[in-house]
Amino acid sequence: MLLSLLFCALSLTDSTAKQTVVADSVAPSYWVVRSVTIQGNQRTRERIILREMELQAGDTIPRLQLTEKLAWDQRKISNTNLFVTVDVLAKEVGPQEIDLEVNLKERWYFFIIPVFDLADRNFNEWWYERGRSLRRTIYGARLSYKNVTGNADRINGIFELGFTRRTQLVYTLPYLDRAQKTGISVGASYQTNKEMAYTSARDKLVYFRSEDLMRDRFFANVVLTRRNQFYNFHRLELRYVRNTIADTIARLNPNYFLNGQNRQRYFLLSYLFTHDRRDAVAYPLQGHYFNVTANQYGLLPSDNLRLFEVNAGYTRYWPLGAKFYASSSLRGKLSWPDRQPYANLRALGYQTDYIRGYELYVIDGQRYALFRNTLKYQLLNIRKEFNWKRLKHFNTLPLALYLNLFGDTGYVNNTRAEEYGSRLANSWLYGGGMALDVVTFYNMVGRISYSINRQGQTGLFFTFTYDL
């Protein structure tokens, strides 16, 4: 007799498994996995998928743990970002035996993406601070080719013109060995600017523009990765960096590279440890994430930069029930010595580390702490299937909407705050507000938020991220 035990249907943006379990009142307390069958992986090799699964053929599982283990295995497969949908089915084939089926729909892996981007830190700075000038845009193309050989390897390329000219190529192979634990990545990048931020004043970037080349940057690197366990990642990088600025910039800010230098050359050795147990990488609602990074800038006697820094962060996500979710995040940085080049003196306001409400500011310093809290309510979560047979990689549309309330606090320690006229460093800062998040396919996340900060300043801000 074939009896359906469990059905997990989870999209990339839906971490809630719909599960059905039917058990005989005298059933044994454990199950034995007789086989694992994978369907829908036209390119992806089976070993890449099985690598993500804790449950394997021959395993014995306590009956009460089966639902949870299947749900986490599904999430790990989804987090490879190789599939549009992942469905897992367990079927009873005997009094104590089950077969597992993994049904997949692969993504479209090759994209040449036209680029029309902003040169500023974010959309909000360009909109509010830079006069919405189209001169501050970047155009070109980006290449994203995932799963090149079916081994989850990828090629990423960037070819950009405009405000910044950049050429970059990176190849990543996540698993070199048969045990599928060690990977490698190699890459190089070259970038030039005719306009650049050469200093900060009152916690805002100050730019200088010329028809001559103001800065060029080059790096080449090799990265080794190690994944001994499902949720733990180690990353070791060796990078060579060569940065050059025009004499004009060195005169305007002699501390840009320190001592009026116009060239910076060094080797960087970086180690990163990550423990990642989130249900969905693009938009997590459950689980936790921890990472710590140690960077040593300058390895050889000829290197003209000596700097050591440690960055760490921990985020917890949990469901509260009734479509409510919460998250809390604590991040921080320590670096030495206190006297650092302006080009390396980075704290809050860059990339993803900022206090919401202070999107228009950069707060430089040697050390910082950031504490972020969010309460979410799920307004909508659907997965729509369209009858587009010729576009099967795009005919599944997940869509989720979340209404957020958030509150952040942070502190930046900067021993050179007076030099740059900083009003926000060396004091506690607070920001809060509400936001609407839109989550859809291919890890696209859009957000519109309204916030207020400690100074009483309010603003409407926009962010958008994606991972094709």
VENURQUI-V688245 format. One record per residue. N is the residue number from 1. RES is the residue in one small letter. SS is DSSP state (2 for helix, 1 for strand, 0 for the rest). Layout:
<<N | RES | SS> <N | RES | SS>>
This chain:
<<1 | m | 0> <2 | l | 0> <3 | l | 1> <4 | s | 1> <5 | l | 1> <6 | l | 1> <7 | f | 1> <8 | c | 1> <9 | a | 1> <10 | l | 1> <11 | s | 1> <12 | l | 0> <13 | t | 0> <14 | d | 0> <15 | s | 0> <16 | t | 0> <17 | a | 0> <18 | k | 0> <19 | q | 0> <20 | t | 0> <21 | v | 0> <22 | v | 0> <23 | a | 0> <24 | d | 0> <25 | s | 0> <26 | v | 0> <27 | a | 0> <28 | p | 0> <29 | s | 0> <30 | y | 1> <31 | w | 1> <32 | v | 1> <33 | v | 1> <34 | r | 1> <35 | s | 1> <36 | v | 1> <37 | t | 1> <38 | i | 1> <39 | q | 1> <40 | g | 0> <41 | n | 0> <42 | q | 0> <43 | r | 0> <44 | t | 0> <45 | r | 0> <46 | e | 2> <47 | r | 2> <48 | i | 2> <49 | i | 2> <50 | l | 2> <51 | r | 0> <52 | e | 0> <53 | m | 0> <54 | e | 0> <55 | l | 0> <56 | q | 0> <57 | a | 0> <58 | g | 0> <59 | d | 0> <60 | t | 1> <61 | i | 1> <62 | p | 1> <63 | r | 2> <64 | l | 2> <65 | q | 2> <66 | l | 2> <67 | t | 2> <68 | e | 2> <69 | k | 2> <70 | l | 2> <71 | a | 2> <72 | w | 2> <73 | d | 2> <74 | q | 2> <75 | r | 2> <76 | k | 2> <77 | i | 2> <78 | s | 2> <79 | n | 0> <80 | t | 0> <81 | n | 0> <82 | l | 0> <83 | f | 1> <84 | v | 1> <85 | t | 1> <86 | v | 1> <87 | d | 1> <88 | v | 1> <89 | l | 1> <90 | a | 1> <91 | k | 1> <92 | e | 1> <93 | v | 0> <94 | g | 0> <95 | p | 0> <96 | q | 0> <97 | e | 1> <98 | i | 1> <99 | d | 1> <100 | l | 1> <101 | e | 1> <102 | v | 1> <103 | n | 1> <104 | l | 1> <105 | k | 1> <106 | e | 1> <107 | r | 0> <108 | w | 0> <109 | y | 0> <110 | f | 1> <111 | f | 1> <112 | i | 1> <113 | i | 1> <114 | p | 1> <115 | v | 1> <116 | f | 1> <117 | d | 1> <118 | l | 1> <119 | a | 0> <120 | d | 0> <121 | r | 0> <122 | n | 0> <123 | f | 2> <124 | n | 2> <125 | e | 2> <126 | w | 2> <127 | w | 2> <128 | y | 2> <129 | e | 0> <130 | r | 0> <131 | g | 0> <132 | r | 0> <133 | s | 0> <134 | l | 2> <135 | r | 2> <136 | r | 2> <137 | t | 1> <138 | i | 1> <139 | y | 1> <140 | g | 1> <141 | a | 1> <142 | r | 1> <143 | l | 1> <144 | s | 1> <145 | y | 1> <146 | k | 1> <147 | n | 0> <148 | v | 0> <149 | t | 0> <150 | g | 0> <151 | n | 0> <152 | a | 0> <153 | d | 0> <154 | r | 1> <155 | i | 1> <156 | n | 1> <157 | g | 1> <158 | i | 1> <159 | f | 1> <160 | e | 1> <161 | l | 1> <162 | g | 1> <163 | f | 0> <164 | t | 1> <165 | r | 1> <166 | r | 1> <167 | t | 1> <168 | q | 1> <169 | l | 1> <170 | v | 1> <171 | y | 1> <172 | t | 1> <173 | l | 1> <174 | p | 0> <175 | y | 0> <176 | l | 0> <177 | d | 0> <178 | r | 0> <179 | a | 0> <180 | q | 0> <181 | k | 0> <182 | t | 1> <183 | g | 1> <184 | i | 1> <185 | s | 1> <186 | v | 1> <187 | g | 1> <188 | a | 1> <189 | s | 1> <190 | y | 1> <191 | q | 1> <192 | t | 1> <193 | n | 1> <194 | k | 0> <195 | e | 1> <196 | m | 1> <197 | a | 1> <198 | y | 1> <199 | t | 1> <200 | s | 1> <201 | a | 1> <202 | r | 0> <203 | d | 0> <204 | k | 1> <205 | l | 1> <206 | v | 1> <207 | y | 1> <208 | f | 1> <209 | r | 1> <210 | s | 0> <211 | e | 0> <212 | d | 0> <213 | l | 0> <214 | m | 0> <215 | r | 1> <216 | d | 1> <217 | r | 1> <218 | f | 1> <219 | f | 1> <220 | a | 1> <221 | n | 1> <222 | v | 1> <223 | v | 1> <224 | l | 1> <225 | t | 1> <226 | r | 1> <227 | r | 0> <228 | n | 0> <229 | q | 0> <230 | f | 0> <231 | y | 0> <232 | n | 1> <233 | f | 1> <234 | h | 1> <235 | r | 1> <236 | l | 1> <237 | e | 1> <238 | l | 1> <239 | r | 1> <240 | y | 1> <241 | v | 1> <242 | r | 1> <243 | n | 1> <244 | t | 1> <245 | i | 1> <246 | a | 0> <247 | d | 2> <248 | t | 2> <249 | i | 2> <250 | a | 2> <251 | r | 2> <252 | l | 2> <253 | n | 0> <254 | p | 0> <255 | n | 0> <256 | y | 0> <257 | f | 0> <258 | l | 0> <259 | n | 0> <260 | g | 0> <261 | q | 0> <262 | n | 0> <263 | r | 1> <264 | q | 1> <265 | r | 1> <266 | y | 1> <267 | f | 1> <268 | l | 1> <269 | l | 1> <270 | s | 1> <271 | y | 1> <272 | l | 1> <273 | f | 1> <274 | t | 1> <275 | h | 1> <276 | d | 1> <277 | r | 1> <278 | r | 1> <279 | d | 0> <280 | a | 0> <281 | v | 0> <282 | a | 0> <283 | y | 0> <284 | p | 0> <285 | l | 0> <286 | q | 0> <287 | g | 1> <288 | h | 1> <289 | y | 1> <290 | f | 1> <291 | n | 1> <292 | v | 1> <293 | t | 1> <294 | a | 1> <295 | n | 1> <296 | q | 1> <297 | y | 1> <298 | g | 0> <299 | l | 0> <300 | l | 0> <301 | p | 0> <302 | s | 0> <303 | d | 0> <304 | n | 0> <305 | l | 0> <306 | r | 0> <307 | l | 1> <308 | f | 1> <309 | e | 1> <310 | v | 1> <311 | n | 1> <312 | a | 1> <313 | g | 1> <314 | y | 1> <315 | t | 1> <316 | r | 1> <317 | y | 1> <318 | w | 1> <319 | p | 1> <320 | l | 1> <321 | g | 1> <322 | a | 0> <323 | k | 0> <324 | f | 1> <325 | y | 1> <326 | a | 1> <327 | s | 1> <328 | s | 1> <329 | s | 1> <330 | l | 1> <331 | r | 1> <332 | g | 1> <333 | k | 1> <334 | l | 1> <335 | s | 1> <336 | w | 1> <337 | p | 0> <338 | d | 0> <339 | r | 0> <340 | q | 0> <341 | p | 0> <342 | y | 2> <343 | a | 2> <344 | n | 2> <345 | l | 0> <346 | r | 0> <347 | a | 0> <348 | l | 1> <349 | g | 0> <350 | y | 1> <351 | q | 0> <352 | t | 0> <353 | d | 1> <354 | y | 0> <355 | i | 0> <356 | r | 0> <357 | g | 0> <358 | y | 0> <359 | e | 0> <360 | l | 0> <361 | y | 0> <362 | v | 0> <363 | i | 1> <364 | d | 0> <365 | g | 0> <366 | q | 0> <367 | r | 1> <368 | y | 1> <369 | a | 1> <370 | l | 1> <371 | f | 1> <372 | r | 1> <373 | n | 1> <374 | t | 1> <375 | l | 1> <376 | k | 1> <377 | y | 1> <378 | q | 1> <379 | l | 1> <380 | l | 1> <381 | n | 1> <382 | i | 1> <383 | r | 1> <384 | k | 1> <385 | e | 1> <386 | f | 0> <387 | n | 0> <388 | w | 0> <389 | k | 2> <390 | r | 2> <391 | l | 2> <392 | k | 0> <393 | h | 0> <394 | f | 0> <395 | n | 0> <396 | t | 1> <397 | l | 1> <398 | p | 1> <399 | l | 1> <400 | a | 1> <401 | l | 1> <402 | y | 1> <403 | l | 1> <404 | n | 1> <405 | l | 1> <406 | f | 1> <407 | g | 1> <408 | d | 1> <409 | t | 1> <410 | g | 1> <411 | y | 1> <412 | v | 1> <413 | n | 1> <414 | n | 0> <415 | t | 0> <416 | r | 0> <417 | a | 0> <418 | e | 0> <419 | e | 0> <420 | y | 0> <421 | g | 0> <422 | s | 0> <423 | r | 0> <424 | l | 0> <425 | a | 0> <426 | n | 0> <427 | s | 0> <428 | w | 1> <429 | l | 1> <430 | y | 1> <431 | g | 1> <432 | g | 1> <433 | g | 1> <434 | m | 1> <435 | a | 1> <436 | l | 1> <437 | d | 1> <438 | v | 1> <439 | v | 1> <440 | t | 1> <441 | f | 0> <442 | y | 0> <443 | n | 0> <444 | m | 1> <445 | v | 1> <446 | g | 1> <447 | r | 1> <448 | i | 1> <449 | s | 1> <450 | y | 1> <451 | s | 1> <452 | i | 1> <453 | n | 1> <454 | r | 0> <455 | q | 0> <456 | g | 0> <457 | q | 0> <458 | t | 1> <459 | g | 1> <460 | l | 1> <461 | f | 1> <462 | f | 1> <463 | t | 1> <464 | f | 1> <465 | t | 1> <466 | y | 0> <467 | d | 0> <468 | l | 0>>
